[in-house]
Amino acid sequence: MVAETANGLRRRALCIGAKCSLPNTERDAGEIHRRLINPTLGCCDEPGSKLLPAIKKQGDWQDAANEFFDDWSSKDLLIFYFSGHGNFKHGIYHLQFGQTKRECVSIEAFWANLRSWGVQRAILILDACYAGAAKSGDSTIQDISIPDEGWVILASSGESQMSDGSPDHPLSLFTSHLCDVLDQGNATCSGEQWLALEHLRDQINVRLKSRPSSFGQECQLNIKQANGFRFHLALNKAYGSQSGIFSGKHEVRWERLFLRLPLDVELQNHLKSFLDEMQRQVVAQFEVQLQSRVRDYKQLIRTNIFFPDYRDGTEFEPYVLCFGEHLWVGNYSDKELQIEFLPGQGATGQAFQTGIITTTLVHYDNRGKILNPQFPLTSDQIQQVSPDLQWIISIPIMVDSIAVAVLNVDGLFPMSKRFLSSLPTRLSPHVKLFATLLKELPRVTLKLLIQDNLP
């Protein structure tokens, strides 16, 4: 199974973004989570994995972790990712799960918690200042005697180095490079199915030197494993790419619950009523906050629902996101209604794949062409989007921690980023009701068999 290694270990990802002054933590966690649950890359069990992109308090982390580890098996492999502040208190290294240092957890307490939750093997990826100091807390698991037991730490910087938050880029410097290396694989070792951790470290450091951090950070790798057992973070995307002779097949099975399309008429009517109500709620928010009814906001605010359609997906792009049938409110052109997004593409694709709400203003170049580096579109998609579009909010509809649809609210008039960012919170009760409705729908399990020619 895709969620198991060759040794039968179930792979489970827990990705944390600490809500703090750093600009990239939410998107960092989302991008790593997306890759870890990818059946052709990180191979983690999607239902058994969890993304927590905006942890605000130490207590929130503790509650979420207790729930996550409640069904933990001694045969599970933990892949833990953290993006946030790291600092020292009284000479002891801490991870900061929130805005202030009061939300810190000492690395000794963190290791002790892992042991108390029954974790015997783990890969920790820490994107935080002084992350290399995390190895100093391993005294609680020094006695490694169980076969296949052990841990790995991939740290964004040394124990005396800060890590670059890269405010001018969507991801932190370390996480950006890590994503690049995972996506490219290692073509020089195309006969290796798994990507070596040493390759990850070395290639991240090559990139750090070519695009130097102002802090001079260097990625660190620490490994402690019993009996020479090797854990791996991801499959090698270049596996088999150099071979001219093929004599075998690699099978990966992927299971995911999804809504059965097309939806029946009664359900469509329910969802259309929901969109009407959502538009009304957004219009009311604008009228109250802006204290103006001069503009006809109902004509300028649109709502829609995108669903994943798996019928025409390919083996590596198993679905496309498209408009739900008749599930839009507002003025959409025929061209707009035909638009589709691949996994992670555009604000809609990003929201669906990461499970994170995306709020973005639409930017245009001097020729009126849409130019959004954060959520790039193809030239065909740009031609399909309304030339009057000014902003968009994409809200993933989550059922059992898995996105099953995306609610989009967009506007044909300018609006401030600050006010726009506050809207999802105001609409949250309505979105939860929508998720409850979708939870009751019939779903089917897709089993995807990927066959790669391998030497």
VOGU-343859 format. One record per residue (C-alpha): residue number from 1; residue in three letters; y negated, z negated, x. Coordinates in Angstrom, 3 decimals, padded with zeros to 6 digits. Layout:
<atoms>
[atom NUM 'ALA' [Y Z X]]
...
</atoms>
This chain:
<atoms>
[atom 1 'MET' [000.000 000.000 000.000]]
[atom 2 'VAL' [-003.546 000.629 001.131]]
[atom 3 'ALA' [-004.341 -003.083 000.872]]
[atom 4 'GLU' [-001.625 -003.954 003.390]]
[atom 5 'THR' [-001.289 -003.444 007.112]]
[atom 6 'ALA' [001.885 -002.161 008.682]]
[atom 7 'ASN' [002.902 -005.830 008.997]]
[atom 8 'GLY' [002.621 -006.423 005.247]]
[atom 9 'LEU' [-000.602 -008.476 005.355]]
[atom 10 'ARG' [-002.846 -008.139 002.319]]
[atom 11 'ARG' [-006.364 -007.306 003.465]]
[atom 12 'ARG' [-009.183 -009.024 001.551]]
[atom 13 'ALA' [-012.893 -008.629 002.278]]
[atom 14 'LEU' [-015.604 -011.218 001.627]]
[atom 15 'CYS' [-019.066 -009.815 002.383]]
[atom 16 'ILE' [-022.120 -012.097 002.360]]
[atom 17 'GLY' [-025.794 -011.213 002.375]]
[atom 18 'ALA' [-027.970 -014.344 002.647]]
[atom 19 'LYS' [-031.146 -014.145 000.560]]
[atom 20 'CYS' [-033.786 -014.908 003.162]]
[atom 21 'SER' [-036.805 -013.518 005.011]]
[atom 22 'LEU' [-034.739 -010.799 006.696]]
[atom 23 'PRO' [-035.266 -007.374 005.069]]
[atom 24 'ASN' [-031.779 -005.872 005.298]]
[atom 25 'THR' [-029.215 -008.496 004.319]]
[atom 26 'GLU' [-028.393 -007.287 000.788]]
[atom 27 'ARG' [-027.921 -003.678 001.795]]
[atom 28 'ASP' [-026.082 -004.685 004.984]]
[atom 29 'ALA' [-023.475 -006.574 002.975]]
[atom 30 'GLY' [-023.199 -003.796 000.410]]
[atom 31 'GLU' [-022.650 -001.047 002.973]]
[atom 32 'ILE' [-019.972 -002.994 004.844]]
[atom 33 'HIS' [-018.230 -003.954 001.599]]
[atom 34 'ARG' [-018.224 -000.315 000.494]]
[atom 35 'ARG' [-016.462 000.715 003.693]]
[atom 36 'LEU' [-013.982 -002.148 003.710]]
[atom 37 'ILE' [-012.696 -001.402 000.186]]
[atom 38 'ASN' [-012.546 002.341 000.917]]
[atom 39 'PRO' [-008.826 003.246 000.804]]
[atom 40 'THR' [-009.268 005.736 003.633]]
[atom 41 'LEU' [-011.212 003.376 005.902]]
[atom 42 'GLY' [-011.166 -000.423 005.552]]
[atom 43 'CYS' [-008.089 -000.476 003.287]]
[atom 44 'CYS' [-008.965 -003.813 001.664]]
[atom 45 'ASP' [-007.610 -004.760 -001.731]]
[atom 46 'GLU' [-010.587 -004.034 -004.016]]
[atom 47 'PRO' [-009.777 -006.492 -006.846]]
[atom 48 'GLY' [-009.013 -009.163 -004.225]]
[atom 49 'SER' [-012.266 -008.585 -002.329]]
[atom 50 'LYS' [-015.753 -009.811 -003.177]]
[atom 51 'LEU' [-019.364 -008.848 -002.446]]
[atom 52 'LEU' [-022.014 -011.597 -002.558]]
[atom 53 'PRO' [-025.182 -009.721 -001.558]]
[atom 54 'ALA' [-027.852 -012.352 -002.298]]
[atom 55 'ILE' [-026.613 -015.902 -001.627]]
[atom 56 'LYS' [-029.610 -018.240 -002.023]]
[atom 57 'LYS' [-028.134 -021.690 -001.397]]
[atom 58 'GLN' [-025.367 -023.346 000.593]]
[atom 59 'GLY' [-023.973 -024.658 -002.687]]
[atom 60 'ASP' [-023.776 -021.138 -004.113]]
[atom 61 'TRP' [-021.774 -020.048 -001.077]]
[atom 62 'GLN' [-019.431 -023.034 -001.374]]
[atom 63 'ASP' [-018.805 -022.420 -005.092]]
[atom 64 'ALA' [-018.201 -018.697 -004.580]]
[atom 65 'ALA' [-015.900 -019.326 -001.616]]
[atom 66 'ASN' [-013.848 -021.931 -003.518]]
[atom 67 'GLU' [-013.324 -019.369 -006.278]]
[atom 68 'PHE' [-012.515 -016.567 -003.837]]
[atom 69 'PHE' [-009.902 -018.593 -001.937]]
[atom 70 'ASP' [-008.371 -020.135 -005.050]]
[atom 71 'ASP' [-005.514 -017.589 -005.055]]
[atom 72 'TRP' [-005.311 -017.206 -001.276]]
[atom 73 'SER' [-001.897 -016.474 000.214]]
[atom 74 'SER' [-000.832 -017.470 003.702]]
[atom 75 'LYS' [000.025 -013.793 004.241]]
[atom 76 'ASP' [-003.519 -012.607 003.493]]
[atom 77 'LEU' [-005.862 -011.287 006.173]]
[atom 78 'LEU' [-009.530 -012.256 005.692]]
[atom 79 'ILE' [-012.228 -009.815 006.744]]
[atom 80 'PHE' [-015.449 -011.807 006.510]]
[atom 81 'TYR' [-018.892 -010.254 006.955]]
[atom 82 'PHE' [-022.165 -012.194 007.139]]
[atom 83 'SER' [-025.744 -010.906 007.379]]
[atom 84 'GLY' [-028.463 -013.548 007.628]]
[atom 85 'HIS' [-030.071 -016.082 009.913]]
[atom 86 'GLY' [-028.167 -017.871 012.639]]
[atom 87 'ASN' [-029.692 -020.819 014.483]]
[atom 88 'PHE' [-029.018 -024.014 016.401]]
[atom 89 'LYS' [-029.450 -027.532 015.061]]
[atom 90 'HIS' [-028.946 -030.359 017.553]]
[atom 91 'GLY' [-027.237 -027.914 019.875]]
[atom 92 'ILE' [-024.672 -026.816 017.265]]
[atom 93 'TYR' [-024.594 -023.249 015.939]]
[atom 94 'HIS' [-025.161 -022.774 012.195]]
[atom 95 'LEU' [-025.058 -019.909 009.710]]
[atom 96 'GLN' [-027.886 -020.066 007.186]]
[atom 97 'PHE' [-026.702 -019.316 003.638]]
[atom 98 'GLY' [-030.153 -019.056 002.058]]
[atom 99 'GLN' [-033.912 -019.116 002.571]]
[atom 100 'THR' [-034.385 -022.348 004.545]]
[atom 101 'LYS' [-032.584 -024.260 007.282]]
[atom 102 'ARG' [-031.504 -026.783 004.656]]
[atom 103 'GLU' [-028.976 -024.168 003.574]]
[atom 104 'CYS' [-027.263 -024.085 006.970]]
[atom 105 'VAL' [-023.529 -024.601 007.542]]
[atom 106 'SER' [-022.390 -025.616 011.006]]
[atom 107 'ILE' [-019.872 -023.337 012.640]]
[atom 108 'GLU' [-017.464 -026.291 013.008]]
[atom 109 'ALA' [-017.658 -026.914 009.256]]
[atom 110 'PHE' [-017.192 -023.208 008.596]]
[atom 111 'TRP' [-014.009 -023.053 010.698]]
[atom 112 'ALA' [-012.728 -026.251 009.092]]
[atom 113 'ASN' [-013.313 -024.765 005.633]]
[atom 114 'LEU' [-011.334 -021.657 006.529]]
[atom 115 'ARG' [-008.427 -023.829 007.593]]
[atom 116 'SER' [-008.653 -025.963 004.430]]
[atom 117 'TRP' [-008.594 -022.806 002.293]]
[atom 118 'GLY' [-005.346 -021.781 003.969]]
[atom 119 'VAL' [-006.720 -018.941 006.120]]
[atom 120 'GLN' [-004.410 -018.325 009.069]]
[atom 121 'ARG' [-005.758 -014.975 010.201]]
[atom 122 'ALA' [-009.294 -013.595 009.991]]
[atom 123 'ILE' [-011.670 -010.977 011.320]]
[atom 124 'LEU' [-015.246 -012.297 011.284]]
[atom 125 'ILE' [-018.194 -009.914 011.554]]
[atom 126 'LEU' [-021.436 -011.809 012.076]]
[atom 127 'ASP' [-024.821 -010.071 012.030]]
[atom 128 'ALA' [-027.097 -012.967 012.901]]
[atom 129 'CYS' [-029.129 -014.263 015.800]]
[atom 130 'TYR' [-027.056 -015.978 018.510]]
[atom 131 'ALA' [-023.858 -014.869 016.712]]
[atom 132 'GLY' [-021.871 -015.009 019.942]]
[atom 133 'ALA' [-022.063 -018.811 019.705]]
[atom 134 'ALA' [-019.702 -018.741 016.709]]
[atom 135 'LYS' [-016.724 -018.894 019.071]]
[atom 136 'SER' [-017.792 -022.412 020.068]]
[atom 137 'GLY' [-016.596 -023.715 016.711]]
[atom 138 'ASP' [-012.960 -022.752 017.074]]
[atom 139 'SER' [-011.754 -026.193 018.172]]
[atom 140 'THR' [-010.282 -026.708 014.706]]
[atom 141 'ILE' [-007.902 -023.764 015.164]]
[atom 142 'GLN' [-007.067 -023.998 018.850]]
[atom 143 'ASP' [-003.372 -024.616 018.187]]
[atom 144 'ILE' [-002.247 -021.151 017.147]]
[atom 145 'SER' [001.527 -021.132 016.844]]
[atom 146 'ILE' [002.352 -019.317 013.595]]
[atom 147 'PRO' [003.470 -015.688 014.217]]
[atom 148 'ASP' [000.692 -013.203 013.471]]
[atom 149 'GLU' [-001.857 -016.040 013.266]]
[atom 150 'GLY' [-005.239 -015.741 014.929]]
[atom 151 'TRP' [-008.834 -014.660 014.624]]
[atom 152 'VAL' [-011.332 -012.090 015.788]]
[atom 153 'ILE' [-015.123 -012.414 016.004]]
[atom 154 'LEU' [-017.294 -009.305 016.235]]
[atom 155 'ALA' [-020.783 -010.672 016.874]]
[atom 156 'SER' [-024.044 -008.748 016.706]]
[atom 157 'SER' [-025.474 -010.535 019.757]]
[atom 158 'GLY' [-024.682 -013.003 022.507]]
[atom 159 'GLU' [-025.065 -016.746 022.086]]
[atom 160 'SER' [-028.530 -016.667 023.687]]
[atom 161 'GLN' [-029.694 -013.379 022.096]]
[atom 162 'MET' [-031.516 -012.691 018.848]]
[atom 163 'SER' [-030.425 -009.854 016.544]]
[atom 164 'ASP' [-032.785 -007.123 015.375]]
[atom 165 'GLY' [-033.421 -007.036 011.612]]
[atom 166 'SER' [-034.869 -003.500 011.870]]
[atom 167 'PRO' [-037.533 -003.796 009.108]]
[atom 168 'ASP' [-038.297 -000.063 009.292]]
[atom 169 'HIS' [-034.699 000.917 008.517]]
[atom 170 'PRO' [-032.472 000.291 005.483]]
[atom 171 'LEU' [-029.877 -001.561 007.606]]
[atom 172 'SER' [-030.091 -003.998 010.496]]
[atom 173 'LEU' [-029.589 -002.476 013.923]]
[atom 174 'PHE' [-026.079 -003.863 014.528]]
[atom 175 'THR' [-024.772 -003.095 011.035]]
[atom 176 'SER' [-026.239 000.405 011.128]]
[atom 177 'HIS' [-024.371 001.138 014.367]]
[atom 178 'LEU' [-021.176 -000.468 013.065]]
[atom 179 'CYS' [-021.255 001.784 009.989]]
[atom 180 'ASP' [-021.795 004.853 012.174]]
[atom 181 'VAL' [-018.818 004.056 014.408]]
[atom 182 'LEU' [-016.550 003.323 011.439]]
[atom 183 'ASP' [-017.560 006.587 009.759]]
[atom 184 'GLN' [-016.971 008.690 012.893]]
[atom 185 'GLY' [-013.735 007.171 014.163]]
[atom 186 'ASN' [-012.459 007.780 017.684]]
[atom 187 'ALA' [-011.582 011.426 018.329]]
[atom 188 'THR' [-010.506 010.701 021.920]]
[atom 189 'CYS' [-007.688 008.546 020.505]]
[atom 190 'SER' [-006.853 010.758 017.533]]
[atom 191 'GLY' [-003.200 009.778 017.811]]
[atom 192 'GLU' [-004.070 006.171 016.964]]
[atom 193 'GLN' [-003.963 005.388 013.241]]
[atom 194 'TRP' [-006.173 002.283 013.516]]
[atom 195 'LEU' [-009.538 002.020 015.211]]
[atom 196 'ALA' [-009.405 -000.345 018.177]]
[atom 197 'LEU' [-011.770 -003.311 018.008]]
[atom 198 'GLU' [-012.688 -002.741 021.647]]
[atom 199 'HIS' [-013.801 000.793 020.723]]
[atom 200 'LEU' [-016.038 -000.612 018.002]]
[atom 201 'ARG' [-017.669 -003.029 020.430]]
[atom 202 'ASP' [-018.124 -000.450 023.175]]
[atom 203 'GLN' [-019.569 002.236 020.899]]
[atom 204 'ILE' [-021.943 -000.199 019.206]]
[atom 205 'ASN' [-023.223 -001.220 022.640]]
[atom 206 'VAL' [-023.655 002.422 023.673]]
[atom 207 'ARG' [-025.846 002.884 020.609]]
[atom 208 'LEU' [-027.750 -000.348 021.228]]
[atom 209 'LYS' [-028.634 000.922 024.693]]
[atom 210 'SER' [-029.740 004.341 023.404]]
[atom 211 'ARG' [-031.818 002.769 020.612]]
[atom 212 'PRO' [-032.676 -000.522 022.307]]
[atom 213 'SER' [-033.417 -003.666 020.369]]
[atom 214 'SER' [-036.597 -005.514 021.213]]
[atom 215 'PHE' [-034.330 -008.534 021.711]]
[atom 216 'GLY' [-031.955 -006.840 024.156]]
[atom 217 'GLN' [-028.951 -007.752 022.036]]
[atom 218 'GLU' [-025.396 -006.854 023.009]]
[atom 219 'CYS' [-022.390 -006.817 020.690]]
[atom 220 'GLN' [-019.731 -009.404 021.597]]
[atom 221 'LEU' [-016.002 -009.362 020.810]]
[atom 222 'ASN' [-013.781 -012.446 020.954]]
[atom 223 'ILE' [-010.082 -012.266 020.119]]
[atom 224 'LYS' [-007.505 -015.039 019.855]]
[atom 225 'GLN' [-004.128 -014.027 018.465]]
[atom 226 'ALA' [-000.556 -015.258 018.708]]
[atom 227 'ASN' [002.265 -013.225 020.269]]
[atom 228 'GLY' [-000.034 -010.362 021.229]]
[atom 229 'PHE' [-000.443 -009.372 017.542]]
[atom 230 'ARG' [-003.407 -007.053 016.990]]
[atom 231 'PHE' [-005.596 -007.074 013.903]]
[atom 232 'HIS' [-007.635 -004.012 012.959]]
[atom 233 'LEU' [-010.836 -003.592 011.013]]
[atom 234 'ALA' [-010.406 -000.008 009.810]]
[atom 235 'LEU' [-008.422 003.195 010.013]]
[atom 236 'ASN' [-009.417 005.765 012.604]]
[atom 237 'LYS' [-011.223 008.519 010.669]]
[atom 238 'ALA' [-010.391 010.946 013.484]]
[atom 239 'TYR' [-006.649 010.269 013.244]]
[atom 240 'GLY' [-004.754 013.530 013.786]]
[atom 241 'SER' [-007.925 015.602 014.134]]
[atom 242 'GLN' [-007.085 016.855 017.631]]
[atom 243 'SER' [-003.485 017.838 017.035]]
[atom 244 'GLY' [-002.334 021.409 016.586]]
[atom 245 'ILE' [001.234 020.550 015.547]]
[atom 246 'PHE' [001.915 018.704 012.303]]
[atom 247 'SER' [005.251 017.157 011.487]]
[atom 248 'GLY' [004.514 014.226 009.194]]
[atom 249 'LYS' [002.477 012.839 006.331]]
[atom 250 'HIS' [000.474 009.688 005.961]]
[atom 251 'GLU' [000.526 008.184 002.505]]
[atom 252 'VAL' [-002.145 005.886 001.170]]
[atom 253 'ARG' [-001.959 004.574 -002.367]]
[atom 254 'TRP' [-005.113 003.454 -004.097]]
[atom 255 'GLU' [-005.256 001.671 -007.409]]
[atom 256 'ARG' [-008.439 001.160 -009.408]]
[atom 257 'LEU' [-009.136 000.372 -013.031]]
[atom 258 'PHE' [-011.525 002.763 -014.740]]
[atom 259 'LEU' [-012.638 003.637 -018.241]]
[atom 260 'ARG' [-010.751 006.365 -019.995]]
[atom 261 'LEU' [-012.984 009.391 -020.629]]
[atom 262 'PRO' [-014.079 010.940 -022.891]]
[atom 263 'LEU' [-015.150 007.911 -024.920]]
[atom 264 'ASP' [-014.497 007.845 -028.659]]
[atom 265 'VAL' [-017.303 008.492 -031.148]]
[atom 266 'GLU' [-017.567 004.913 -032.388]]
[atom 267 'LEU' [-017.985 003.594 -028.864]]
[atom 268 'GLN' [-020.565 006.273 -028.056]]
[atom 269 'ASN' [-022.586 005.136 -031.058]]
[atom 270 'HIS' [-022.447 001.523 -029.884]]
[atom 271 'LEU' [-023.587 002.507 -026.395]]
[atom 272 'LYS' [-026.351 004.744 -027.727]]
[atom 273 'SER' [-027.663 001.811 -029.775]]
[atom 274 'PHE' [-027.594 -000.276 -026.605]]
[atom 275 'LEU' [-029.693 002.331 -024.767]]
[atom 276 'ASP' [-032.214 002.441 -027.612]]
[atom 277 'GLU' [-032.524 -001.334 -027.470]]
[atom 278 'MET' [-032.785 -001.295 -023.684]]
[atom 279 'GLN' [-035.633 001.225 -023.837]]
[atom 280 'ARG' [-037.374 -000.947 -026.427]]
[atom 281 'GLN' [-037.027 -004.004 -024.184]]
[atom 282 'VAL' [-038.451 -002.181 -021.165]]
[atom 283 'VAL' [-041.373 -000.796 -023.182]]
[atom 284 'ALA' [-042.112 -004.314 -024.443]]
[atom 285 'GLN' [-042.086 -005.659 -020.888]]
[atom 286 'PHE' [-044.612 -003.056 -019.777]]
[atom 287 'GLU' [-046.876 -003.672 -022.744]]
[atom 288 'VAL' [-046.834 -007.449 -022.248]]
[atom 289 'GLN' [-047.223 -007.423 -018.483]]
[atom 290 'LEU' [-049.827 -004.666 -018.351]]
[atom 291 'GLN' [-051.514 -005.820 -021.565]]
[atom 292 'SER' [-052.002 -002.240 -022.574]]
[atom 293 'ARG' [-050.822 000.039 -025.333]]
[atom 294 'VAL' [-053.081 002.884 -024.312]]
[atom 295 'ARG' [-050.139 004.830 -022.921]]
[atom 296 'ASP' [-047.197 005.815 -025.048]]
[atom 297 'TYR' [-044.599 004.156 -022.837]]
[atom 298 'LYS' [-041.782 005.106 -025.190]]
[atom 299 'GLN' [-042.299 008.734 -024.242]]
[atom 300 'LEU' [-042.515 007.916 -020.541]]
[atom 301 'ILE' [-039.591 005.481 -020.115]]
[atom 302 'ARG' [-036.035 006.816 -020.224]]
[atom 303 'THR' [-032.607 005.186 -020.173]]
[atom 304 'ASN' [-029.144 006.567 -019.484]]
[atom 305 'ILE' [-025.607 005.563 -018.547]]
[atom 306 'PHE' [-023.587 007.219 -015.777]]
[atom 307 'PHE' [-019.802 006.938 -015.799]]
[atom 308 'PRO' [-017.333 007.869 -013.039]]
[atom 309 'ASP' [-015.264 010.905 -013.956]]
[atom 310 'TYR' [-011.984 010.946 -012.022]]
[atom 311 'ARG' [-010.545 014.113 -013.526]]
[atom 312 'ASP' [-011.957 016.531 -010.978]]
[atom 313 'GLY' [-012.122 014.243 -007.965]]
[atom 314 'THR' [-010.707 015.225 -004.604]]
[atom 315 'GLU' [-008.501 013.038 -002.476]]
[atom 316 'PHE' [-011.372 011.724 -000.364]]
[atom 317 'GLU' [-014.038 011.767 -003.126]]
[atom 318 'PRO' [-011.928 010.579 -006.061]]
[atom 319 'TYR' [-014.685 010.683 -008.658]]
[atom 320 'VAL' [-018.107 012.047 -009.524]]
[atom 321 'LEU' [-020.728 010.106 -011.454]]
[atom 322 'CYS' [-022.161 011.962 -014.421]]
[atom 323 'PHE' [-024.107 011.387 -017.633]]
[atom 324 'GLY' [-022.046 009.775 -020.365]]
[atom 325 'GLU' [-021.740 012.176 -023.283]]
[atom 326 'HIS' [-024.915 011.844 -025.419]]
[atom 327 'LEU' [-025.662 008.561 -023.644]]
[atom 328 'TRP' [-029.334 008.936 -022.823]]
[atom 329 'VAL' [-032.640 008.109 -024.493]]
[atom 330 'GLY' [-035.803 010.017 -023.614]]
[atom 331 'ASN' [-036.780 013.506 -022.591]]
[atom 332 'TYR' [-034.213 014.995 -020.225]]
[atom 333 'SER' [-034.007 018.669 -019.386]]
[atom 334 'ASP' [-030.721 020.542 -019.572]]
[atom 335 'LYS' [-030.733 020.729 -015.762]]
[atom 336 'GLU' [-031.063 016.960 -015.442]]
[atom 337 'LEU' [-028.152 016.357 -017.784]]
[atom 338 'GLN' [-025.909 018.402 -015.475]]
[atom 339 'ILE' [-026.625 016.330 -012.367]]
[atom 340 'GLU' [-023.666 014.637 -010.650]]
[atom 341 'PHE' [-023.434 012.182 -007.773]]
[atom 342 'LEU' [-020.659 011.648 -005.259]]
[atom 343 'PRO' [-019.731 008.103 -004.169]]
[atom 344 'GLY' [-022.758 006.414 -002.587]]
[atom 345 'GLN' [-025.060 009.366 -003.289]]
[atom 346 'GLY' [-028.559 008.735 -004.604]]
[atom 347 'ALA' [-029.683 005.461 -006.156]]
[atom 348 'THR' [-027.060 005.787 -008.903]]
[atom 349 'GLY' [-024.179 006.391 -006.493]]
[atom 350 'GLN' [-025.320 003.553 -004.230]]
[atom 351 'ALA' [-025.507 001.099 -007.130]]
[atom 352 'PHE' [-022.019 002.058 -008.328]]
[atom 353 'GLN' [-020.406 001.879 -004.914]]
[atom 354 'THR' [-022.081 -001.279 -003.591]]
[atom 355 'GLY' [-022.428 -003.227 -006.855]]
[atom 356 'ILE' [-026.074 -003.893 -005.938]]
[atom 357 'ILE' [-029.072 -003.164 -008.176]]
[atom 358 'THR' [-031.297 -000.511 -006.620]]
[atom 359 'THR' [-035.004 -000.278 -007.415]]
[atom 360 'THR' [-036.918 002.564 -005.874]]
[atom 361 'LEU' [-040.163 004.461 -006.138]]
[atom 362 'VAL' [-039.804 008.227 -005.905]]
[atom 363 'HIS' [-041.756 009.772 -003.037]]
[atom 364 'TYR' [-042.900 013.389 -002.746]]
[atom 365 'ASP' [-043.987 015.494 000.206]]
[atom 366 'ASN' [-047.132 017.624 000.221]]
[atom 367 'ARG' [-045.279 020.431 -001.599]]
[atom 368 'GLY' [-044.201 018.171 -004.441]]
[atom 369 'LYS' [-040.623 017.989 -003.186]]
[atom 370 'ILE' [-038.775 014.690 -003.694]]
[atom 371 'LEU' [-038.446 012.879 -000.393]]
[atom 372 'ASN' [-036.541 009.572 -000.512]]
[atom 373 'PRO' [-034.964 008.774 002.878]]
[atom 374 'GLN' [-033.352 005.630 001.452]]
[atom 375 'PHE' [-031.429 007.603 -001.192]]
[atom 376 'PRO' [-031.302 011.221 000.002]]
[atom 377 'LEU' [-030.387 013.974 -002.464]]
[atom 378 'THR' [-029.091 017.481 -001.914]]
[atom 379 'SER' [-031.440 020.426 -002.455]]
[atom 380 'ASP' [-029.621 021.282 -005.696]]
[atom 381 'GLN' [-030.019 017.746 -007.010]]
[atom 382 'ILE' [-033.709 017.755 -006.146]]
[atom 383 'GLN' [-034.113 020.910 -008.244]]
[atom 384 'GLN' [-032.387 019.189 -011.173]]
[atom 385 'VAL' [-034.497 016.019 -011.208]]
[atom 386 'SER' [-037.650 015.976 -013.344]]
[atom 387 'PRO' [-040.736 016.740 -011.203]]
[atom 388 'ASP' [-042.534 013.935 -013.066]]
[atom 389 'LEU' [-040.083 011.189 -012.108]]
[atom 390 'GLN' [-041.916 008.274 -010.451]]
[atom 391 'TRP' [-039.434 005.390 -010.287]]
[atom 392 'ILE' [-035.849 004.472 -011.105]]
[atom 393 'ILE' [-033.832 001.275 -011.534]]
[atom 394 'SER' [-030.042 001.625 -011.202]]
[atom 395 'ILE' [-028.063 -001.368 -012.467]]
[atom 396 'PRO' [-024.293 -001.444 -011.857]]
[atom 397 'ILE' [-022.314 -002.673 -014.858]]
[atom 398 'MET' [-019.738 -005.039 -013.400]]
[atom 399 'VAL' [-016.429 -005.915 -015.049]]
[atom 400 'ASP' [-014.184 -008.320 -013.136]]
[atom 401 'SER' [-016.346 -007.773 -010.000]]
[atom 402 'ILE' [-015.824 -003.985 -010.173]]
[atom 403 'ALA' [-018.514 -001.476 -011.189]]
[atom 404 'VAL' [-017.412 000.590 -014.185]]
[atom 405 'ALA' [-020.735 002.304 -015.003]]
[atom 406 'VAL' [-024.400 002.445 -014.003]]
[atom 407 'LEU' [-027.330 001.819 -016.337]]
[atom 408 'ASN' [-030.419 003.742 -015.229]]
[atom 409 'VAL' [-033.968 003.069 -016.392]]
[atom 410 'ASP' [-036.601 005.457 -015.076]]
[atom 411 'GLY' [-040.243 006.268 -015.670]]
[atom 412 'LEU' [-042.528 009.290 -015.660]]
[atom 413 'PHE' [-045.644 007.332 -014.622]]
[atom 414 'PRO' [-046.622 005.376 -011.482]]
[atom 415 'MET' [-045.734 001.700 -011.197]]
[atom 416 'SER' [-045.964 -000.961 -008.482]]
[atom 417 'LYS' [-042.847 -001.867 -006.533]]
[atom 418 'ARG' [-043.477 -005.569 -007.176]]
[atom 419 'PHE' [-043.476 -005.274 -010.952]]
[atom 420 'LEU' [-040.566 -002.864 -010.870]]
[atom 421 'SER' [-038.455 -005.315 -008.843]]
[atom 422 'SER' [-038.917 -007.991 -011.492]]
[atom 423 'LEU' [-037.501 -005.886 -014.327]]
[atom 424 'PRO' [-033.752 -006.254 -013.620]]
[atom 425 'THR' [-033.995 -010.051 -013.915]]
[atom 426 'ARG' [-035.823 -009.720 -017.238]]
[atom 427 'LEU' [-033.160 -007.324 -018.525]]
[atom 428 'SER' [-030.194 -009.319 -017.217]]
[atom 429 'PRO' [-029.135 -010.893 -020.571]]
[atom 430 'HIS' [-028.903 -007.446 -022.193]]
[atom 431 'VAL' [-026.932 -006.022 -019.262]]
[atom 432 'LYS' [-024.429 -008.905 -019.491]]
[atom 433 'LEU' [-023.878 -008.134 -023.184]]
[atom 434 'PHE' [-023.225 -004.509 -022.252]]
[atom 435 'ALA' [-020.696 -005.550 -019.600]]
[atom 436 'THR' [-018.926 -007.721 -022.161]]
[atom 437 'LEU' [-018.625 -004.721 -024.464]]
[atom 438 'LEU' [-017.141 -002.533 -021.717]]
[atom 439 'LYS' [-014.710 -005.276 -020.705]]
[atom 440 'GLU' [-012.889 -004.858 -023.998]]
[atom 441 'LEU' [-012.399 -001.109 -023.597]]
[atom 442 'PRO' [-009.034 000.447 -022.748]]
[atom 443 'ARG' [-008.700 001.131 -019.048]]
[atom 444 'VAL' [-006.072 002.938 -017.058]]
[atom 445 'THR' [-004.912 002.591 -013.470]]
[atom 446 'LEU' [-005.412 005.506 -011.129]]
[atom 447 'LYS' [-002.885 005.825 -008.310]]
[atom 448 'LEU' [-004.162 008.183 -005.671]]
[atom 449 'LEU' [-001.797 009.579 -003.071]]
[atom 450 'ILE' [-003.534 010.900 000.016]]
[atom 451 'GLN' [-001.450 013.060 002.296]]
[atom 452 'ASP' [-002.840 013.802 005.721]]
[atom 453 'ASN' [-001.037 016.041 008.179]]
[atom 454 'LEU' [-000.377 013.949 011.242]]
[atom 455 'PRO' [001.397 014.551 014.517]]
</atoms>
